[in-house]
């Protein structure tokens, strides 16, 4: 295995342009290329000391809610793609054993294709961006590219695409990343910062000639995303009980706080604690956002199960409301537990003591537009232990692609948009000129990452089967159909 280091700490994003001119930054990238050839990124050979991926998942489960873990394992066992979505830690361990360029960015840490999607910007435009930052940390840019490329290879296999179709999808995705990064290298920092993919321009970011049916499918998805707002959440998750708005119980997916409390006294104590949590969280918002938040009052709280990899962590749905002229005006917030990033043991801990703050700052660095209610808090949980959370709106025009329904051309177009988006996110925090110089104008890096993605997809299938076997043997508890 070949690695390289630079004079600066590779765990931290560089300060672009602070001391180096454009030519020196380009030389930095070319020097890294000489030390770690682009073709080296094809390497993936699991050694005899490779940790058991199921054991890594079990280790993660030690800090999670025990009764929810069977849901997590049941979801991951559903398919090789579902397993991959939940296996960010095993892949981070594997990536740490592969060559790295030594050029750091604010990395997503879990940049698979299902972690991209549409949502509303503060200006009420529908934008496309990365939408999950639980694992974000300064780290190698190529790890994000490899996770994205591998996710497309696995999803394409899951959809029954041919080898030729899969190769085309992965190559096009990595080429889109490379081309976008080279484009951002020639732009001014402000232009990079303002760059975004909105609903009107998203199709211009792909080289695929989309049929009218593909475009109509995207337009339907955009319209559907706009319906996923606070009023929609009110009708989906809540109702009026004894004249008061309350969240519905749908155990184990949604469990209201009143059903988790031991008795009325316990419930009162928990409600007082939650009001204090909101006050603490409020302090992490800007003054103008506090004025907005203060117009809403807390109505109800429930524990909610979300995602695949996040299942078992503490997730809360908070229903707030403002008494408007036309009735109840709701605001739904999601408080999502933030633990250590899966990257930390391989690249070092970040600068923030609070993991919720780590997620929020990383998200603001990588996203073109972030939720106006994005903030963080540390609180003693129901178990009496401190837990870090970040908060955001639960639904704000959020839409995601239906990966299982994609056809080859549609997945290729989607992959190209994801590649462009990831490059833009990296260009905001890292040395985009050095990374672009490292990538170069040829497809050498693209071909290498495609080979890695194919090899890692094979490993992922073996790891998925190990989980299935562990469930069958009784080692791992799993809930079917969860």
N, C-alpha and C positions, 0 to 999 in steps of 0.2 A: 504494500500500500504506500502511495506517495502522498505526502502532505507538505504544506508550506506555511510559514508564518510571516508576518510583517512586523515592522518595528513598533507599531501601535497595537493596542489590545484589540484583537479581532472580535471580541465579544461586543464591542461598542461600535455603533455606526460612526464612520469618519465624519469630519466636518468638511463637506465639499467646498473646495476653493479657499479654505481658510489660510493655507500656507503654500499650496501648490497651484501653479498655473495649469491651463488646459493640457499643454504638451506633457508636463510632468505627470499629471493624473493619467493620461493615456499611456505613458511609459510604465506607470505603476501596474496597469492592467496587463500590458504585454509582458512585463517581467513575471507576473503571476502565471501567465499562460506558459511561459518558458519553463517555469518550475513545476507546474501542474498542467500538463497538456490537456486540451479539451477532450481528446479521445479517452483520457483516463476516467472520465465520468461514466463510461460504459461499465465500469467494474462493479460487480456484486457477486461475491463468493462467500456464502455463509461458512464460517469456520467452526471447528469442533467446540469452541468456547462460546458460541452464540447462546444467549439465555433462552430459556423456554418462554415463548411468547405468552402462553397461558399463565405462567407464573408471574410474568410482568403485569398482566391484567389483574391477577389476584392481589398483587401488591398494591395496585391502585385502589382496589376495593376496600382496603383496610381503613381508609379515611372516609368512606362513603356510607350512606344509609343502608344497613344490611338487608332490610326487607325489599329494597328496590333493586338490588343486584341481579336477582333472577330475571327481571325485565331487561336489564342491559345485556346479559348473556344470551337471552332468548332472541333479542333483536339482532345481535351480532352473528348468531348462528344461522340466521335466515338465508344468507348468501355470502359469497366471497366478497362482494362489494360492500355489504353491510358490515362484515368483519373488518374490512379495511378502514371504513369510516370510524370505527371505534378503536382502532389499533394505532393511534398516533405515537404512543410510547414505544412499542416494539419497533416501529419504523425509525423513530429518532435514534434508538440504540443502534440500529443497522446503519443509518446514515453516518453516524459518528465514526464508523469504521471504514468509510469510503474517502477518496481524495476530496480535498476542499481547496478552493482558490485562495483563502485567506482574506477575501474581500467581504466585509460585513454590511448588512442592512438591518432595518427593523423587519424581522421575519415574521410571517404569520404563524408558522409552526404546525399548521394543519390545513394546508392549502389544497384540499381535494375539491373536485368540481362541484360537489353539493354544498360547499361552504361559500359559494358565490350566489348572488341573487339580486333582486330588485327591491328597492324601498324608497320612501319619500325623503327628499332633501329638506332642510329647513325652509327653503324657498318654495316648497310644495311642487317640486319636479320629481318625476320618477327616474331614478338613477340605478345603474348596475354597478356592483362593487363586491368586494369581499365582505362577508357578513358574519364571520365568526373569528374571534380573536382570543379565545381562552388560552391558547398556547403562545401568544406573541411574545417575542423576546429578541434582542439584537443577536443575530446569528448569520450563518452562511446563506447567501441568496439562493445558491444552487439546491439547497435542501428543499425549499419551497417549490422550485421548478420540478424537481424529481417527484415530489409527492403529487403535484398536479398531473404530471405526465402519466404517472403510474395509475392514478385514479381513473384516467380516461381509458387506459389499456384494460383495466379490470372491468369498468362499466361497459366497454365495448364487447368484451367477452361475455359478460352477463346478458347482453342483448343479442348474442348470437352472431356478431359481425365476423366477417372473414378476416384472415390474417392480413391481407392486402388493405382492407378497409381500416383495420386497427392501426397499421403502420402509418397510413395516410393521416389519420386523426392525430396521432401523437406527434408526428413530424410537423404537421401544420401548427399545432399548439405551441411547440417549442420555438418554431420559426417566428411565430407571432410575438412571443416574448422577446426574442433576440432582435427582431426588427423594431419593435416598440422601444426597447432600451436604447438602440442606436439612434432612434429618432429623438428620444428624450435627452440624449447626450448633447444634442445640438441646440437644445432649447434653454432659455433663461430660467432660473429657479422659479420665478413667479409663474411663468407659463406652465411649468411642470406641476406646480402646486394647484393651479386652477383647472388643469386638465381633468375631464370626467367623461364617462359614457352615460348619456341620458337615453331615454326611451326613443327619442327621435333620431339619434345618431348611431345607435348600437350596431345596426346592420352594416354600417360603413366600415366597421372594424374587422370584417371578415372578407377573405378572398373567395369564399364559396358563393356560387350563384344560387341563391335560395329560390325555390319555386314559390308560387303564390300561396300554396297551402302552408308552407313553412312560415311565411310572413304573417298569414292569418292566425296561425297558432301562437306566434309571439304576441300579436295584437290582443288575442284573447287572454293570454297570460297577463299582459299589462293591465287590461281592464279588470281582471280578477284581483290583481294585486291592489288596485285602488279601492276595492270593496273591503279589504282587510284593515279596517280602522277601528277606533275606539267604540263607535256605535255598533259595529259588527261584532266586536268582542263582547259587548254588553248582551246582545241577543244570543250569542253562542255560549257564554260562560255563566250568565247570571239571570236572576229573576227576582220578583218581588215576593217576600215572605213576611206576613204580618205588617204590611205597609213599609217594609224596609228592603232595600236592594241587598241581595245576598248571592254569593257565589254558589253554583251548583256543586254537589258532591258527585264525583265520578271516580271512586276509588278503584285501583290505586293510582290512576293517572292524575286525578285532582282530588285533594283532601282538604276541605276548609279547616282553618285554624281551630274553630270551635269543636271539630271532631278529633283534633289532636290533643286538646287540653284534657287534663284529668278530671277537672270539676270547674264550677263557676269561678271560684277563687283563683284557680290556676289560669283560667281564661282571662280574667281581669289583669293579672300580672303580665301575661303575654301581650295583651293589647297595649298596656302602658309601655312595655319594652319596645314594641313596634313603633309607637309614636316617637320614642326617643331615637330609634333607628332612622326614621324619616328626618328628624331634626339634624342628626349627624350627617346624613347623606346630603341634606339641603346645603350644608356648608361647603360642599365640593362643587356646587353649581355656581355659575356667574351670578352677580347681583340681579341682573334682569331676568334670569331664569327662576330665581327664588321668588320674585314678584309673581310670576306666572304660577309656580307650584303652590304658593300660599293661597291661591283662589280655590284650591281643591281640598276636600277633607277625606280622610281615610274611612272607607265604608266596610271593607272586608278583605281578608287575606286567605290564601290557600297555598298549600304545597302542590307543585306541578311537576310532572315528569316530562322532560323534553329531550329530543334528539336521540342519538345512539351512544356516542362516546361520553356524553354528559350525564347519562342516567346513573342515579345513585348519589350525585352531588346534590346539594341543597338548593332547590329552586323555588322561589316564591312568586306568586301572582298577587299583586296589590291592586285592589279596585278603589279608586278615588272618585269623587264626584263633585260637581259644582251645580247648584240649583239654578238652572237657567230659566228663561221665560217660557221655553217650550218643553219644560220637563227636565229630567236628569241629564246632565252633560258629563259623561264619564271620561276618566283617564285611567288606563291600565298600564301599570309598570311591572316590569319583570326584574326581580332581584335574583341574580345568578351567582352561585358560589364560585369563587376564583381560588384555585390552589396553585401550587408551584407549576410552572410550565414544564412540559415534558422535555424541553430542550435544556433545562437548567443543569442537570447533572453532566451534560456533555459540553456546554459552552460557558458555564458559570452563571451565577445568579445575577439578575438585573439590579438596577439601582434603587428600585422601590421596595420598601418593606411590606407595604400592603399590596397583595396580589391583585386586588380589585383595581387599584391605581395603575398597576402594571398593564392590565388589560385596557383600561380607558386611555392611557397615554399612547399605548401601542396602536389602538384603534384610530385615535385622532391623527397619528403620524401616517397611517397607511390609507385611510379612507379619504375620498375626496369630499365627502359630506357626512357628518356624524349626527346622531340623534341629539336633539336639544336637551333631553333629560339625562344624558349620559353622565354618571357620577359613581362614586364608590363609598364604601363604609366597612368598618370592622365592628362586629357585634358578637356577644356571647349567644350561642345557639341554644336550642332546646336541650342539648346534651351538656350544657354548662361550659363548653369549650369555645374559644374565640374562632370566628370564621370571617373570612374576607368575602365581600360581595361587590359586584358592580350592578348598577341599575340602568335601565333604559326602557323605552316604551315597548310593551308586549307586541303590539301590532301597529304598524304605521306604513300602510301600503306595501306590506312585505309579500314578495312572491319568489318562488323558487322553481327551477326547471324540473319537469317530470322526466328524470333520467331514463327510467325504464321504458318510456314511450318514444325515445329519440330514435330516429333513423340515422344511418351513417353520415349523410350530408349535414343533417341538423346537428349531430354531435360534433362534427368537425368545426362547423361555424361557431358553436358554443365554446369549444375548446380555444379557438382563436381569440374570441372576446375575453375569455378568462386569462389567456396568456398576455394580452395587451393590458388588462386590468392589473395583473400581478406585477408586470414591469413598471407600470405607473406607480404602484404602491411602493415598490423598492426604490424607484428613482427619487421619491420624495425624501428618503432618509439616508440612502447610501451614496457612494461615489458613482454616479451613473456613467460618468466618462470612463472611469477605470473598468467598470463592469462591461460597458459596451466595447472597449478595446480588447478585453479578455475574450468576449464572444466572437468578435471579428465579423467579416462579411460572408464567410463560407458556412456550409451546413454541418461542419465537423461536430460542433457541440450538439446540434439537433439529433444527428445520427447516434451519437454516444448516449444521449439521454433516452432515446427510443430503445436502444439495446438494454439499458438499465431497467427501463419500465417493463420490458418483456420478461427479464429475468426475475424482477421483484414480484411481478404478478404471479409467476410460477410459485415463488416462495409464499406469497400471500395465500394461495390456494392450499398449500400444505399446512400453513398455520391455521387456516379456517377449519380444515379437517381435524387438526389437533383439538380445537375447541369443541367441535362436534363430538369427537370421541370422549373428551373429558366430561361432557354433559351426559353422554350415554353410559359412562362408567359410574356416574354419581359423584364424581369429584367436584363438578361445577353444577350448581342449581340453576335451572333455566325455566322461565315461564313461556309456554308456547303461545303463539298468536298475540304477542304483546307489542 
